[in-house]
Amino acid sequence: MNSFLWRLAHCLLLMVFTNAAHAQSDRAATEQVAAQLVASVAAVQPGSDFYLGLNQQIIPHWHTYWVNPGDSGSATTIEWSLPEGATAGDILWPSPSRFSLGPITNYGYESNVTLLTKITAPANLQPGDTFTAAAVVDWLVCEEECIPQQVELSLTLPVVGDSASVGQGSPYIEQALAQLPVASPYLLTATQTPVDATTGRAQLSLSLALPAAQISQVKELWFYPYDWGRIQQSSPQLMKATAQGLELTIETGEAPLTAGQSLKGVLVIKERDSLSESEPSLITRGLEVDVPLTIASTNMPATAEVSGVINALLLALIGGVILNLMPCVFPVLSIKALSLISHANQSPTQIRLHGVAYTLGVLASFALLALILILLKAGGAQIGWGFQFQSPLFVVAVAYLMFAVGLSLSGVFYIGGSAVGVGSSLAEKPGYGGSFFTGVLATIVATPCTAPFMAAALGYALAQSALIIMAVFLSLGLGLALPYLLLTCWPRLQRWLPRPGAWMERMKQLLAFPMYAAAIWLVWVLVQQAGINSLIIALGGMLLIALAAWIYNGTRYASTRWNYVGSFGALVLIASVMAITVVSINTSRAQATVENAASTQHWEAFSEARLNALLAEGKPVFVNFTAAWCISCLVNEKVALSDANVIAAFARGDITYLKGDWTNRDPEITAFLKRFNRSGVPLYLFYPAAASTPQVLPQILTPDMVVNVLEKTDF
């Protein structure tokens, strides 16, 4: 009898484990992680829902990552290949744990974790068929070093009829379901203090309404946000009892929430198990958090807000003034000053009107630029200062404009004031329209440059309302126009200008060469964006523009008939240039990515995943966000970052150099810039070894400054 019972029990156990074995795939193991697919069923019914899970067995002291990895790391991803008609939902993430290495805090899993995905089988499956699910899985596993790993897994399940049993699934599924965060049975509220305009930080309070008797049972609360930047991962989360329950106070991170948004994440509670008959133990459970954020009022909210706006306006004004000294703008300002000398005999009122017209041109252009930014931002686009230069067509159009201005200054052709002062009219006999156009031109050529104080002002503005964005941009434009406006409105300053004479014609011709230089530089930018084939397109376009200018000037004083013929021929040539450029540049740009990928550099291309992996390993990292159309960036790279002493400092410190190229629009880089309240490049960040918070370097670099930062000394 005993022998019979033992055999019966053995058969039953064998059946259970056989069914469970059918609900899991073979394992794919690395040195740190063994992975397999598991299912909630041993067989699939047509049209049914079931769970597939990625089970990871992780060796001691190592961990993989949650959906928000924290200060560094990368979340696990699963790319499913399912039978036609089947669908897979998003990963269902169990409540995470936190891991700290020095100042870095990460969120993830250790030992054993199963990531669930809800699968819906197609309704047209037939009993006797099989259901095969394949997955390509990528994860990052870390201890003190981090290793990206990838495995391919496959699980095949039989298909049974609607009335048949689906069998027993893997026990890992039940464990994973028990570890998922659940809807909170308690009232949750989230309040945040206003973001400080200087630091960009605030205090977040998350309140949990608990019965008084339960408050003493809770030993720890910890909030894990779904989105990066909502909180400072490494900062303590202070729990205190209140009359209503418990409250967590948390410092916000680089991307704090704003009014109207919702706080989303998981609140993990560790509390005593009151049902335990033995010595009370701690149980852990996760509560889903999805609550609207309330911005708390302060004693002087209006004062703080006004103070932030005033600071931004002053910084923008100062930055605009300094922008006049940048190589983008200085040639245009020199041309306008030359025009002022030539009209020294005009009345003070007329001279002031030229200054006002120039200022209006600048302000109108900045207002238009701000309006475009506001509309793009409202549409959800990630944009910043100089965004228009990320378009190859805009770059080549400005190159053509600079070339045409140079031709006019060289005397190849002349357009009078009726054509709003293009070319030589900027320096000779300009009307008020010419002064207005010069302001427009100054704005166009200013956008590739970033001056000190501009970044903080624009970064603040682009996070505010449309009204503040417009005000800050107009303040920046006023700063750009201010030197010339003062020169025209203050007669004493005009006395320092030289007397007019024959030398002015030579000077006008000399100023053509900065325009040619600007055109050459823009063609170089174009090549970086659209590939080497764009070079012949741009040069060919300039050839046709020069021919059009020669034809126009040669027939300008001819009979009316030939004047019309010449003007029409010039217009046809210009229209041809534009049409050919639009078609050809788009074709050439498609080849640029392949060409760039084939090149090798001493730096690595920036990606947030690569940065996170390096930081998780505790390595020092220097990040340079740049663009080929950013003159300030190019000067810094040539003068400072390419200096022999700087390169040696990189080598001594074993510092990885990442370069984020924003020449073409890159949403990942734009979003990263926004985290640091920047709307444009350059941005230089240095992450010391085992540090999660970078040191932000100034926008104007010197070799000594960079070396001192890399070697952790003051500058």
C-alpha positions in Angstrom: 0.0 0.0 0.0 2.8 2.4 0.9 4.6 1.5 -2.3 1.4 2.3 -4.3 0.9 5.7 -2.6 4.6 6.6 -3.2 4.3 5.8 -6.9 1.0 7.8 -7.2 2.6 10.8 -5.5 5.6 10.5 -7.8 3.4 10.5 -10.9 1.5 13.5 -9.8 4.7 15.5 -9.1 6.0 14.4 -12.4 2.9 15.7 -14.2 3.1 19.1 -12.3 6.7 19.7 -13.2 6.2 18.5 -16.8 3.4 21.0 -17.2 5.5 23.8 -15.7 8.4 22.8 -17.9 6.1 23.2 -21.0 5.5 26.8 -19.8 9.2 27.9 -19.9 11.9 28.1 -22.6 15.4 26.9 -22.5 17.8 29.2 -20.6 20.3 31.6 -22.3 23.0 32.3 -19.8 25.8 34.9 -19.6 28.4 35.0 -16.8 26.2 37.2 -14.7 22.6 36.5 -15.8 20.6 33.4 -16.8 17.4 34.3 -18.7 14.4 32.3 -19.9 10.9 32.9 -21.1 8.1 31.7 -18.9 4.3 31.6 -19.5 1.2 31.7 -17.3 -0.2 28.8 -19.2 1.0 25.5 -20.5 -1.3 25.8 -23.6 -2.9 28.7 -25.5 -6.5 29.1 -26.4 -7.6 31.1 -29.5 -8.2 34.8 -28.7 -7.2 34.4 -25.1 -5.0 36.7 -22.9 -2.1 35.3 -21.0 1.3 36.4 -19.6 4.8 35.8 -20.9 7.6 36.7 -18.6 11.3 37.3 -18.9 12.9 35.6 -15.9 16.4 36.7 -14.9 18.5 34.8 -12.4 21.2 37.3 -11.4 24.4 36.4 -9.6 25.1 38.0 -6.2 26.2 41.7 -6.0 25.0 42.4 -9.6 21.8 44.0 -10.7 19.7 44.9 -13.8 17.5 48.0 -14.2 14.0 49.2 -13.8 12.1 51.3 -16.3 13.7 54.4 -14.8 17.3 53.3 -14.0 18.1 56.3 -11.8 21.3 58.2 -12.0 22.8 55.8 -14.6 22.1 52.5 -16.3 19.7 51.3 -18.9 16.3 49.6 -18.7 15.8 46.1 -20.0 14.1 45.9 -23.4 12.3 43.1 -25.1 11.6 42.9 -28.8 8.9 40.3 -29.4 8.3 38.3 -32.6 4.8 36.7 -32.4 2.5 34.8 -34.7 0.5 37.0 -37.1 -2.4 38.6 -35.3 -0.9 38.3 -31.8 -0.2 41.4 -29.8 2.1 42.2 -26.9 1.6 44.9 -24.3 4.2 47.0 -22.4 6.5 45.5 -19.8 4.8 45.2 -16.4 7.6 46.3 -14.0 7.7 44.8 -10.5 8.4 47.2 -7.6 12.1 48.1 -7.8 14.9 48.3 -5.2 17.6 50.9 -5.0 21.4 50.5 -5.3 24.0 53.1 -4.3 27.6 53.4 -5.4 29.1 56.5 -3.9 26.9 59.4 -5.0 25.1 57.4 -7.7 21.7 55.8 -6.9 20.2 53.3 -9.3 16.8 51.5 -9.5 16.5 47.9 -10.4 16.5 44.3 -9.5 18.9 41.7 -8.0 18.8 37.9 -7.5 15.6 37.0 -9.3 13.1 39.0 -11.3 10.4 38.3 -13.8 9.3 41.0 -16.2 5.8 40.3 -17.4 4.1 41.1 -20.8 0.4 40.6 -21.5 -0.1 38.7 -24.7 -3.3 38.4 -26.7 -3.5 35.3 -29.0 -5.1 35.6 -32.4 -8.7 34.3 -32.6 -8.0 32.2 -35.7 -5.7 29.7 -34.0 -6.7 26.1 -34.4 -6.3 23.3 -31.9 -3.3 21.3 -32.7 -1.3 24.4 -33.9 1.6 25.8 -32.0 2.1 29.3 -30.7 5.8 30.4 -30.9 7.0 33.5 -29.2 10.6 34.7 -29.8 12.3 37.6 -28.1 15.5 39.6 -28.5 16.3 40.8 -25.0 18.8 43.6 -24.1 19.9 44.5 -20.6 22.6 46.2 -18.7 24.0 44.3 -15.7 26.2 46.1 -13.2 28.2 45.7 -10.1 31.1 48.2 -10.0 31.4 47.7 -13.8 28.6 47.5 -16.3 28.2 45.0 -19.1 25.5 45.4 -21.9 24.2 41.9 -22.8 21.8 40.5 -25.4 20.2 37.1 -25.7 17.6 35.5 -28.0 14.9 33.4 -26.5 12.0 31.3 -27.9 9.1 29.5 -26.3 6.6 27.3 -28.1 3.2 26.4 -26.6 0.5 24.1 -28.0 -2.9 25.4 -29.0 -5.9 23.8 -27.4 -9.7 24.3 -27.8 -11.8 26.7 -25.8 -13.1 24.0 -23.6 -9.7 22.4 -22.9 -7.5 23.1 -19.9 -4.6 25.5 -20.5 -2.6 23.7 -17.8 -0.4 25.0 -15.1 1.9 27.9 -15.9 5.3 28.8 -14.5 5.4 29.6 -10.7 7.6 32.6 -11.6 4.4 34.2 -13.1 2.5 34.1 -9.8 5.6 35.5 -8.0 5.9 38.4 -10.5 2.1 39.2 -10.3 2.5 39.5 -6.5 5.4 41.9 -6.9 3.6 44.3 -9.2 2.5 47.7 -7.7 -1.2 47.9 -7.0 -3.7 50.8 -6.9 -3.4 52.6 -3.6 -6.2 52.0 -1.1 -5.2 55.2 0.6 -5.5 58.8 -0.6 -2.4 60.2 -2.2 -1.6 63.9 -2.8 1.4 65.6 -4.3 2.5 69.2 -3.6 5.6 71.0 -4.9 7.1 74.3 -4.0 7.6 76.8 -7.0 10.8 76.1 -9.0 13.6 78.4 -8.0 14.6 80.5 -11.0 18.3 80.4 -10.1 18.8 76.7 -9.0 15.9 75.2 -11.0 15.0 73.0 -8.0 12.0 72.7 -5.7 10.8 70.5 -2.8 8.2 67.8 -3.6 5.9 66.5 -0.9 4.0 63.2 -1.3 1.4 62.5 1.3 -0.2 59.2 2.1 -3.4 59.2 4.2 -3.2 56.3 6.7 -5.3 55.2 9.7 -3.6 56.4 12.9 -3.0 52.8 14.1 -1.2 51.9 10.9 1.3 54.8 10.9 3.5 53.2 13.5 3.7 50.0 11.5 5.4 51.7 8.6 9.2 51.6 8.8 10.1 53.0 5.4 8.6 54.9 2.5 10.4 55.4 -0.8 9.2 56.9 -4.0 10.4 55.7 -7.4 9.4 58.0 -10.3 8.7 56.6 -13.7 10.4 59.5 -15.4 14.0 60.6 -15.0 14.7 64.0 -13.5 11.6 64.3 -11.4 13.6 63.9 -8.2 17.2 63.8 -7.0 17.8 60.1 -6.9 20.7 60.3 -4.4 19.0 62.8 -2.0 17.3 61.4 1.2 13.6 61.0 1.2 12.4 62.3 4.6 9.4 60.6 6.1 7.4 62.2 8.9 4.0 61.5 10.5 1.2 64.1 10.1 -2.3 64.4 11.4 -3.5 62.8 8.1 -0.9 60.0 7.8 2.6 60.1 6.4 4.5 62.6 4.3 7.6 62.2 2.2 9.7 65.3 1.4 11.9 64.9 -1.7 14.3 67.3 -3.6 13.3 67.7 -7.2 15.8 66.9 -10.0 16.8 68.3 -13.3 13.3 68.0 -14.9 10.8 68.9 -12.2 7.1 68.7 -12.8 5.1 71.8 -13.6 1.6 72.8 -12.7 -1.0 70.6 -14.4 1.2 67.6 -14.8 0.8 64.4 -12.8 3.3 62.7 -10.5 3.7 59.1 -11.6 5.7 56.3 -10.1 5.7 53.6 -7.4 5.6 54.2 -3.7 7.3 51.3 -1.9 6.1 50.7 1.7 8.0 48.5 4.2 5.9 47.7 7.2 5.5 45.2 10.0 3.5 42.1 9.2 0.8 42.4 11.9 -0.6 39.0 11.0 2.7 37.2 11.8 2.3 35.0 14.8 6.1 34.8 15.4 8.4 37.8 15.8 7.0 40.5 13.4 8.8 40.7 10.1 8.8 43.4 7.4 6.6 43.0 4.3 7.2 45.1 1.2 4.5 46.3 -1.2 4.3 48.8 -4.0 1.5 51.3 -4.6 0.9 52.9 -7.9 1.2 56.7 -7.8 -0.6 58.8 -10.5 -1.8 62.0 -8.9 -2.1 65.6 -10.2 0.6 67.9 -8.9 -0.4 71.0 -6.9 2.1 73.9 -6.8 2.2 75.2 -3.3 1.9 78.9 -2.7 4.6 80.8 -0.9 4.6 84.0 1.0 5.9 86.0 -1.9 5.2 84.0 -5.1 4.8 87.1 -7.3 8.1 88.6 -6.0 10.0 85.4 -6.7 8.5 85.1 -10.2 9.2 88.7 -11.0 12.7 88.4 -9.7 13.4 85.4 -12.0 12.0 87.2 -15.0 14.0 90.4 -14.3 17.2 88.3 -13.9 16.5 86.6 -17.3 15.8 89.9 -19.0 19.0 91.5 -17.7 21.1 88.4 -18.7 19.5 88.5 -22.1 20.3 92.2 -22.5 23.9 91.8 -21.5 24.3 88.7 -23.7 22.9 90.6 -26.7 25.4 93.4 -26.2 28.3 90.9 -26.0 26.9 89.2 -29.1 28.1 92.2 -31.1 31.7 91.2 -30.5 31.2 87.7 -31.8 32.6 86.9 -35.3 29.1 86.3 -36.7 27.8 89.8 -36.1 30.9 92.1 -36.0 31.3 92.4 -39.8 27.6 93.5 -40.2 27.9 96.0 -37.4 31.1 97.4 -39.1 29.3 97.8 -42.4 26.5 99.8 -40.6 29.1 102.0 -38.8 30.7 102.7 -42.2 27.3 103.7 -43.5 26.9 106.1 -40.5 30.3 107.8 -41.4 29.1 108.4 -44.9 26.1 110.2 -43.7 27.9 112.4 -41.1 26.5 115.4 -42.9 22.9 114.4 -42.3 20.8 115.9 -39.5 20.9 114.3 -36.0 17.3 113.4 -36.4 17.9 111.5 -39.6 20.8 109.7 -38.1 18.7 108.7 -35.0 16.0 107.4 -37.4 18.6 105.1 -39.0 19.4 103.8 -35.5 15.7 103.3 -34.7 15.1 101.6 -38.1 18.0 99.2 -37.4 16.7 98.5 -33.9 13.2 97.8 -35.2 14.7 95.4 -37.8 16.5 93.5 -35.0 13.5 93.5 -32.7 11.1 92.4 -35.5 13.4 89.5 -36.4 13.8 88.4 -32.8 10.0 88.6 -32.3 9.5 86.4 -35.4 12.1 84.0 -34.1 10.4 83.9 -30.7 7.0 83.3 -32.3 8.3 80.4 -34.3 9.8 78.9 -31.1 6.6 79.4 -29.2 4.5 77.7 -31.9 7.0 74.8 -32.3 7.1 74.4 -28.5 3.3 74.3 -28.4 3.3 71.6 -31.0 5.6 69.5 -28.8 8.8 70.0 -30.7 12.1 70.0 -28.8 13.9 73.1 -30.1 16.5 75.7 -29.0 18.6 78.6 -29.9 20.0 78.3 -33.5 17.5 75.6 -34.4 17.1 77.0 -37.9 20.7 76.3 -38.7 19.9 72.6 -38.2 18.2 72.8 -41.6 20.7 72.4 -44.6 18.4 74.4 -46.8 18.5 77.4 -44.3 22.3 77.1 -44.1 22.8 77.2 -47.8 20.3 80.1 -48.2 22.2 82.2 -45.7 25.5 81.2 -47.4 24.0 82.5 -50.7 22.9 85.7 -48.9 26.4 86.3 -47.5 27.9 85.7 -50.9 25.5 88.2 -52.5 26.2 90.8 -49.9 29.9 90.3 -50.6 29.4 90.7 -54.3 27.5 93.9 -53.7 30.2 95.4 -51.4 32.8 94.4 -54.0 30.9 96.5 -56.6 29.8 93.7 -58.8 26.2 95.0 -58.6 24.2 97.6 -56.7 20.7 97.6 -55.5 19.2 100.8 -54.3 17.2 101.6 -51.2 13.9 100.6 -52.9 15.1 97.0 -52.5 15.5 97.4 -48.8 19.2 98.0 -48.9 20.6 94.7 -49.9 24.4 94.6 -50.6 26.3 97.8 -51.0 23.3 99.9 -49.9 24.3 98.8 -46.5 27.3 101.0 -46.8 26.4 103.5 -49.4 23.3 105.7 -49.5 21.0 103.4 -47.5 17.5 104.5 -46.8 15.6 103.6 -43.6 14.6 100.3 -45.3 18.3 99.5 -45.7 18.9 100.1 -42.0 15.9 97.9 -41.1 17.2 95.1 -43.4 20.6 95.4 -41.7 19.0 94.6 -38.4 17.3 91.6 -40.0 20.7 90.5 -41.4 22.4 91.0 -38.1 19.8 88.7 -36.4 20.2 86.0 -39.0 24.0 85.8 -38.8 23.9 86.1 -34.9 22.0 82.9 -34.3 25.0 80.5 -34.8 26.7 82.3 -32.0 26.2 82.1 -28.2 27.5 84.8 -26.0 28.1 84.6 -22.2 24.9 85.1 -20.1 22.7 84.1 -23.1 22.4 80.4 -22.2 21.0 80.9 -18.7 18.5 83.5 -20.0 17.3 81.5 -22.9 17.2 78.2 -20.9 15.0 79.9 -18.3 12.8 81.5 -21.0 12.0 78.4 -22.9 10.7 76.8 -19.8 8.2 79.6 -19.2 5.1 81.0 -20.8 4.9 82.4 -24.3 4.8 86.0 -22.9 8.1 85.5 -21.0 9.7 83.8 -24.0 8.8 86.8 -26.2 10.0 89.3 -23.5 13.4 87.6 -23.1 14.0 87.4 -26.9 13.1 91.0 -27.3 15.6 91.9 -24.5 18.2 89.9 -26.3 17.5 91.7 -29.5 17.6 95.1 -27.8 21.0 94.2 -26.4 22.2 93.3 -30.0 20.9 96.6 -31.3 22.0 98.8 -28.4 25.6 99.7 -29.5 24.5 101.0 -32.9 21.4 102.7 -31.4 23.6 104.5 -28.8 26.0 105.5 -31.6 23.2 107.1 -33.6 21.5 108.8 -30.6 24.6 110.2 -28.9 26.4 112.8 -31.0 29.4 112.8 -28.7 30.2 109.2 -29.7 30.0 110.1 -33.4 32.9 112.5 -32.9 35.2 109.5 -32.4 34.4 108.2 -35.9 36.8 109.1 -38.7 35.9 111.7 -41.3 34.4 110.5 -44.6 36.6 110.3 -47.7 37.9 108.2 -50.5 39.1 105.6 -48.0 35.5 104.5 -47.4 35.2 102.9 -50.9 38.3 100.8 -50.1 37.0 99.9 -46.6 33.6 98.9 -48.1 35.4 96.5 -50.5 37.5 95.2 -47.6 34.4 94.4 -45.6 33.2 92.2 -48.5 35.8 89.6 -47.4 34.3 88.8 -44.0 31.1 88.1 -46.0 32.9 85.7 -48.3 34.5 84.1 -45.2 31.1 83.7 -43.7 29.8 82.1 -46.9 32.8 79.7 -46.9 32.2 78.7 -43.3 28.5 78.1 -44.0 29.4 75.9 -46.9 31.6 73.9 -44.6 28.7 73.5 -42.2 26.5 72.4 -45.1 29.1 69.7 -45.9 28.9 68.4 -42.3 25.1 68.2 -42.6 24.5 67.0 -46.1 27.7 65.3 -47.2 30.5 66.1 -49.6 28.1 66.2 -52.6 26.5 69.3 -51.2 29.8 71.2 -51.8 29.4 71.2 -55.6 25.7 72.2 -55.2 26.6 75.2 -53.1 29.5 76.3 -55.2 27.5 75.9 -58.4 24.7 78.0 -56.9 27.2 80.7 -56.0 28.5 80.7 -59.6 24.9 81.2 -60.9 24.3 84.0 -58.4 27.5 85.7 -59.5 26.4 85.4 -63.1 22.9 86.8 -62.3 24.5 89.7 -60.5 26.8 90.5 -63.5 23.8 90.3 -65.9 21.7 92.5 -63.7 24.4 95.1 -63.3 25.4 95.1 -67.0 21.8 95.8 -68.2 20.8 98.2 -65.4 21.7 101.4 -67.4 20.7 99.9 -70.8 17.5 100.7 -72.6 14.2 99.8 -70.9 13.8 96.7 -73.0 17.3 95.3 -72.2 16.9 96.4 -68.6 13.8 94.1 -68.4 15.5 91.3 -70.2 18.5 91.5 -67.8 16.3 91.6 -64.7 14.2 88.7 -65.9 17.3 86.7 -66.8 18.8 87.3 -63.3 15.5 86.3 -61.7 15.4 83.1 -63.7 18.9 82.2 -62.7 18.2 82.9 -59.0 15.0 80.8 -59.2 17.0 78.0 -60.9 19.5 78.1 -58.1 16.9 77.8 -55.4 15.0 74.9 -57.2 18.2 72.9 -57.9 19.4 73.5 -54.4 16.2 72.3 -52.7 16.1 69.1 -54.8 19.9 68.3 -54.6 20.5 69.1 -50.9 17.7 66.7 -49.9 19.3 63.9 -52.0 22.8 64.7 -50.7 21.7 64.8 -47.1 20.5 61.2 -47.3 24.1 60.0 -47.9 25.7 62.1 -45.1 24.7 59.7 -42.3 26.6 56.8 -44.0 29.6 59.0 -44.6 29.7 60.2 -41.0 29.3 56.7 -39.6 32.3 55.6 -41.7 34.7 58.2 -40.2 36.7 57.5 -37.0 37.4 60.0 -34.3 39.4 60.2 -31.1 36.1 61.0 -29.3 33.0 58.9 -29.0 29.6 59.9 -30.3 27.3 60.9 -27.4 24.3 58.8 -26.5 22.5 58.8 -23.2 22.8 55.0 -23.0 26.6 55.2 -23.4 26.9 58.0 -20.8 24.8 56.0 -18.3 26.9 52.9 -18.8 30.1 54.9 -18.2 28.7 56.6 -15.1 27.4 53.3 -13.8 31.0 52.0 -14.1 32.2 55.0 -12.1 34.3 56.3 -14.9 35.0 60.1 -15.4 33.3 61.5 -18.5 33.6 64.8 -20.4 30.7 65.7 -22.6 30.8 68.3 -25.3 27.6 69.4 -27.0 28.5 71.2 -30.2 27.4 72.0 -33.7 29.2 72.8 -36.9 27.3 76.0 -37.3 28.2 77.2 -33.8 31.2 79.5 -34.1 31.7 79.6 -30.3 31.8 75.8 -30.2 34.4 75.6 -33.0 36.6 78.2 -31.4 36.5 76.3 -28.1 37.3 73.0 -29.7 40.2 74.5 -31.6 41.7 76.7 -28.9 40.9 74.6 -25.7 39.8 71.1 -26.4 42.4 70.4 -29.0 45.3 71.8 -26.9 48.1 69.3 -26.2 47.9 69.9 -22.4 44.1 69.2 -22.4 44.5 66.0 -24.4 47.2 64.9 -22.0 44.9 65.6 -19.1 42.2 63.4 -20.7 44.8 60.6 -21.0 46.1 61.0 -17.4 42.7 60.8 -15.9 41.4 58.0 -18.2 38.5 60.4 -19.1 36.1 59.3 -21.8 35.3 62.2 -24.2 31.8 62.1 -25.6 30.7 64.6 -28.3 27.0 65.4 -28.9 26.7 66.8 -32.4 23.7 69.1 -32.7 24.5 70.2 -36.2 21.4 68.4 -37.4 18.3 68.2 -35.3 18.6 65.5 -32.6 15.7 65.2 -30.1 17.8 63.2 -27.6 20.4 66.0 -27.4 17.7 68.7 -27.3 16.0 67.0 -24.4 19.4 66.6 -22.6 20.2 70.3 -23.0 16.8 71.1 -21.6 17.6 69.2 -18.4 20.4 71.7 -17.8 18.1 74.7 -18.6 20.0 75.2 -21.9 18.3 76.0 -25.2 21.4 75.8 -27.4 25.0 74.9 -27.7 27.8 74.9 -26.5 27.3 73.0 -23.3 30.3 71.4 -21.5 29.8 68.8 -18.7 32.4 67.0 -16.7 31.4 64.0 -14.6 34.2 63.1 -12.1 34.7 59.5 -11.3 31.8 57.9 -9.4 29.7 61.1 -9.6 26.2 61.4 -10.9 26.0 65.2 -10.9 28.2 67.0 -13.5 30.2 70.2 -13.3 29.0 72.7 -15.9 31.8 74.6 -17.5 31.5 78.1 -18.9 30.7 78.7 -22.5 34.1 80.3 -23.3 36.9 77.8 -22.5 40.7 78.2 -22.1 43.2 75.3 -22.0 44.1 76.0 -18.4 40.5 76.2 -17.3 39.7 72.7 -18.8 42.9 71.1 -17.4 42.1 72.5 -13.9 38.5 71.1 -14.1 39.7 67.7 -15.3 42.3 67.6 -12.5 39.8 68.8 -9.9 41.4 72.1 -9.1 39.8 75.5 -8.8 39.7 78.0 -11.7 
